Structure formats: structure tokens, C-alpha cells
């Protein structure tokens, strides 16, 4: 199993890079931060499938190698900027807590419901956006609430988008109301910035319209087109969220 390779799912690979870029933009980093951030994102990009496949097969040695590569990729730059353990703990506390919670939930559902369960699949889609959370620390900037809100909307809609795709698959028959119900908590972000409601419009319309759509897909070509449609929707939310948080 190759350690470094291009992710099988273009959406996952794209989200890794875009998440890091968004985190760097909202952290307002200098050229050194950009250089370090992009290098770290590329390491995550090229090792993502190896790490995920190792975790799925529960190969401890491969999991340890993947964790070691990515751990050093994020830790070494942070050590350059944050020289005391207290500073490192402060900057990594929230990102590590979130990542730990995601993995715990994914582990529970993958073992209890299986890897093909729609909820397990949706939870897995929270992971590619994680680099945004670590962008400030590895670029020498303090963690801030804008990065947290940006990550939340990007990762959350990635998961909802995955659930949305599951409702369209003829061999799943996942209830169409579930993604819409699960999307409602996303509106909590308007309490932080009311303008973020603009970014929520298209996803909400898509999920509401899905309730009345009785079409299903089964062919690989149709599933890929559906996936790209969701990715374009994610990109729209990404651009709007990033612009609103950066300018307000």
C-alpha cells in the first residue's frame, strides 16, 4: 500500500487544500505562514487515502506511520512559532478536541453500523476540512473564532452533502428528510454573524427540493455527476462563507 498518492475522491482532496487556504486567509498570515501551510496541506493531501485505508482496515503499524507523518507535519511548524508547552496546548486544544470527537463518533458508528452505513459515511466527510482548524497554529497565529465558524460550516455541509447523496442512491433508500433535519443546527452560525445566512440559502433550498424529488441513481456515471453537483454547492458555500467572515 503506497503511502503517498492522490486521493481517490477528488472532493476530499480538494477540501483538504481549500480548508487550509481558508484557515490561512482568516488567520491573515504572512508569506512564511502561507509557505508552511501549503506544504503541510500537501502532505495531508497525499497521505489521506493511506491514513484512511489503514484506519478502515485497522492496520496498527500503518496507522502509526500515517499518524507520525501527519503529526510531525503539523507539530514541527507549530514548535517553530510556539516555543512553550503552554502555548502549544492553548493553540492545539480546540482543534485536537474536535478531531478527537469526530474520530470517536466515526469509530463508534463504523463498528456498530458498518462502513457502508450513511451516517458513518457522512461522519467521515467531516475529516477533510480539519486542516483549517490547525492553519493558525502552524502559521504562527492564534486560534480564532472565525476559523472555527468557517471549519464548522465547511465540514458540516460536507457531511450533509454526503448524506444528501445517500438519499439519491437506488441501493440505499436513505430517508430524504434526514439531511434537511440534520442541516437545521447549521443556522446557529447566524447568531455569530447574521450575514452568514446568505451562505445557507442554496444548501437549504437544495435539501428542501430533495424532499419532493423521487428520482434515484444507480449508474457510476450518474453518481459521479451527482457528486460533482454537491461539490459545486460546497464550493459556493465555501466562497460565500470565506468572503463574509473575511470582510465583516
C-alpha positions as CSV (number, residue, x, y, z in Angstrom):
1,X,0.0,0.0,0.0
2,X,1.6,3.3,-1.2
3,X,1.9,5.9,1.5
4,X,1.8,8.9,-0.9
5,X,-0.9,9.0,-3.5
6,X,-3.6,11.3,-4.9
7,X,-6.9,10.8,-3.1
8,X,-9.4,8.6,-4.9
9,X,-12.2,11.1,-4.2
10,X,-11.4,14.5,-5.8
11,X,-13.8,16.2,-3.4
12,X,-11.9,15.0,-0.4
13,X,-8.5,16.1,-1.8
14,X,-9.9,19.5,-2.9
15,X,-11.4,20.1,0.5
16,X,-8.1,19.4,2.3
17,X,-6.4,22.1,0.2
18,X,-9.3,24.6,0.3
19,X,-9.8,24.2,4.0
20,X,-6.1,25.1,4.7
21,X,-6.3,28.0,2.3
22,X,-9.4,29.3,4.1
23,X,-7.9,28.9,7.5
24,X,-4.7,30.8,6.4
25,X,-6.8,33.6,4.9
26,X,-8.9,34.1,8.0
27,X,-5.7,34.0,10.1
28,X,-4.2,36.7,7.9
29,X,-0.8,35.0,7.8
30,X,2.4,36.3,6.2
31,X,4.3,34.7,3.4
32,X,6.0,32.2,5.7
33,X,2.7,31.1,7.1
34,X,1.4,30.5,3.5
35,X,4.5,28.5,2.6
36,X,4.3,26.3,5.6
37,X,0.6,25.9,5.4
38,X,0.6,24.8,1.8
39,X,3.4,22.3,2.4
40,X,1.5,20.8,5.4
41,X,-1.7,20.7,3.4
42,X,0.1,18.8,0.5
43,X,1.4,16.2,3.0
44,X,-2.1,15.7,4.3
45,X,-3.4,15.6,0.7
46,X,-1.0,12.9,-0.5
47,X,-1.3,10.7,2.7
48,X,-5.0,11.0,3.2
49,X,-6.0,7.8,1.5
50,X,-3.2,5.8,3.1
51,X,-4.3,7.1,6.5
52,X,-8.0,6.4,5.9
53,X,-7.4,2.9,4.4
54,X,-5.1,2.0,7.3
55,X,-7.8,3.1,9.7
56,X,-10.5,1.3,7.9
57,X,-8.5,-2.0,7.8
58,X,-7.3,-1.4,11.4
59,X,-3.7,-1.9,10.5
60,X,-2.0,-0.6,13.5
61,X,1.5,-0.2,12.0
62,X,0.2,1.7,9.0
63,X,-2.0,3.8,11.2
64,X,1.0,4.7,13.4
65,X,3.1,5.7,10.3
66,X,0.3,7.8,8.9
67,X,-0.2,9.5,12.3
68,X,3.5,10.0,12.7
69,X,3.9,11.7,9.3
70,X,1.0,14.0,9.7
71,X,1.7,14.6,13.4
72,X,5.2,15.8,12.7
73,X,3.9,17.8,9.7
74,X,1.7,19.9,12.0
75,X,3.7,19.8,15.2
76,X,7.1,20.9,13.8
77,X,5.9,24.2,12.3
78,X,3.9,24.9,15.5
79,X,7.1,24.4,17.5
80,X,8.8,27.0,15.4
81,X,6.2,29.6,16.3
82,X,5.0,28.5,19.8
83,X,8.0,27.7,21.9
84,X,6.5,26.6,25.2
85,X,4.2,23.7,26.1
86,X,1.6,26.1,27.4
87,X,1.4,28.0,24.1
88,X,1.2,24.7,22.1
89,X,-1.6,23.4,24.4
90,X,-3.5,26.7,24.0
91,X,-3.3,26.7,20.2
92,X,-3.9,23.0,19.7
93,X,-6.6,22.4,22.4
94,X,-9.7,23.2,20.4
95,X,-8.5,21.5,17.1
96,X,-7.4,18.3,18.9
97,X,-10.7,18.2,20.9
98,X,-12.7,18.5,17.7
99,X,-10.7,15.9,15.8
100,X,-10.9,13.5,18.8
101,X,-14.6,13.8,18.9
102,X,-15.0,13.2,15.2
103,X,-12.8,10.1,15.3
104,X,-14.7,8.8,18.4
105,X,-18.1,9.2,16.7
106,X,-16.8,7.7,13.5
107,X,-15.3,4.8,15.3
108,X,-18.5,4.0,17.2
109,X,-20.7,4.2,14.1
110,X,-18.3,2.3,11.8
111,X,-18.1,-0.6,14.3
112,X,-21.7,-0.6,15.3
113,X,-23.3,0.1,11.9
114,X,-20.6,-0.7,9.4
115,X,-18.6,1.3,6.9
116,X,-21.5,1.5,4.3
117,X,-23.9,3.0,6.7
118,X,-24.9,6.5,5.5
119,X,-24.2,8.1,9.0
120,X,-20.7,6.5,9.0
121,X,-20.1,7.8,5.5
122,X,-21.3,11.3,6.5
123,X,-19.1,11.5,9.6
124,X,-16.1,10.5,7.5
125,X,-16.7,13.6,5.4
126,X,-16.1,15.8,8.4
127,X,-12.4,14.9,8.2
128,X,-11.0,16.5,5.0
129,X,-11.8,20.0,6.3
130,X,-9.7,19.5,9.5
131,X,-6.6,21.4,8.2
132,X,-8.5,24.6,8.6
133,X,-8.5,24.2,12.3
134,X,-4.7,23.8,12.5
135,X,-3.9,26.6,10.0
136,X,-3.4,29.3,12.6
137,X,-1.1,27.3,14.8
138,X,1.2,26.1,12.1
139,X,1.4,29.7,10.6
140,X,2.2,31.4,13.9
141,X,-1.2,33.0,14.5
142,X,-3.6,32.5,17.5
143,X,-6.7,30.3,17.0
144,X,-9.7,32.5,16.4
145,X,-13.5,32.1,16.2
146,X,-13.7,32.9,12.5
147,X,-11.6,29.9,11.7
148,X,-13.9,27.7,13.9
149,X,-17.0,29.0,12.3
150,X,-15.5,28.6,8.8
151,X,-14.5,25.0,9.6
152,X,-17.9,24.2,11.1
153,X,-19.9,25.3,8.0
154,X,-17.5,23.7,5.5
155,X,-17.2,20.4,7.3
156,X,-20.8,20.2,8.3
157,X,-22.1,20.8,4.8
158,X,-19.6,18.2,3.5
159,X,-21.2,15.7,5.8
160,X,-24.8,16.8,5.0
161,X,-23.8,16.7,1.3
162,X,-22.7,13.1,1.7
163,X,-26.0,12.3,3.4
164,X,-27.8,14.1,0.6
165,X,-26.1,11.8,-2.0
166,X,-27.1,8.8,0.0
167,X,-30.7,9.7,-0.3
168,X,-30.3,9.6,-4.1
169,X,-28.8,6.2,-4.4
170,X,-31.2,3.5,-5.5
171,X,-29.5,0.8,-3.5
172,X,-29.6,2.8,-0.2
173,X,-33.1,4.3,0.1
174,X,-31.9,6.6,2.9
175,X,-34.8,8.8,4.0
176,X,-34.7,12.2,2.3
177,X,-35.9,14.2,5.4
178,X,-32.8,13.3,7.4
179,X,-30.3,15.6,5.7
180,X,-32.7,18.5,6.0
181,X,-33.3,17.8,9.7
182,X,-29.6,17.5,10.3
183,X,-28.9,20.7,8.5
184,X,-31.1,22.9,10.8
185,X,-28.4,23.2,13.5
186,X,-26.1,24.9,11.0
187,X,-28.3,28.1,11.3
188,X,-26.7,28.6,14.7
189,X,-23.9,30.5,12.9
190,X,-26.2,33.4,12.2
191,X,-26.0,34.2,15.9
192,X,-22.3,34.9,15.3
193,X,-22.7,36.7,12.0
194,X,-26.2,37.3,10.5
195,X,-24.7,37.7,7.0
196,X,-23.8,34.0,7.1
197,X,-27.5,33.3,6.4
198,X,-26.6,34.2,2.7
199,X,-24.3,31.2,2.6
200,X,-27.0,28.9,3.9
201,X,-29.6,29.7,1.3
202,X,-28.5,27.4,-1.6
203,X,-27.9,24.3,0.6
204,X,-31.3,24.8,2.3
205,X,-33.1,25.1,-1.0
206,X,-31.3,22.0,-2.3
207,X,-32.3,20.0,0.7
208,X,-35.9,21.2,0.7
209,X,-36.3,20.4,-3.0
210,X,-34.9,17.0,-2.4
211,X,-38.0,16.1,-0.3
212,X,-40.2,16.2,-3.4
213,X,-37.7,14.6,-5.8
214,X,-38.4,10.9,-6.3
215,X,-35.6,10.2,-8.7
216,X,-32.8,7.8,-7.9
217,X,-29.4,7.0,-9.4
218,X,-27.6,3.7,-9.7
219,X,-25.1,4.0,-12.6
220,X,-21.5,5.0,-11.7
221,X,-21.6,7.9,-14.2
222,X,-24.8,9.3,-12.7
223,X,-23.3,9.0,-9.1
224,X,-20.2,10.9,-10.2
225,X,-22.2,13.7,-11.7
226,X,-24.3,13.9,-8.5
227,X,-21.0,14.1,-6.5
228,X,-19.7,16.9,-8.6
229,X,-23.0,18.7,-8.3
230,X,-22.7,18.6,-4.5
231,X,-19.1,19.7,-4.7
232,X,-20.1,22.8,-6.7
233,X,-22.7,23.5,-4.0
234,X,-20.0,23.1,-1.3
235,X,-17.7,25.5,-3.3
236,X,-20.4,28.1,-3.3
237,X,-20.9,27.9,0.4
238,X,-17.1,27.9,0.8
239,X,-16.6,31.1,-1.2
240,X,-19.6,32.9,0.4
241,X,-18.6,31.9,4.0
242,X,-15.0,32.9,3.5
243,X,-15.9,36.2,2.0
244,X,-18.4,37.1,4.7
245,X,-16.0,36.2,7.5
246,X,-13.1,37.9,6.0
247,X,-14.9,41.2,5.2
248,X,-17.1,41.6,8.3
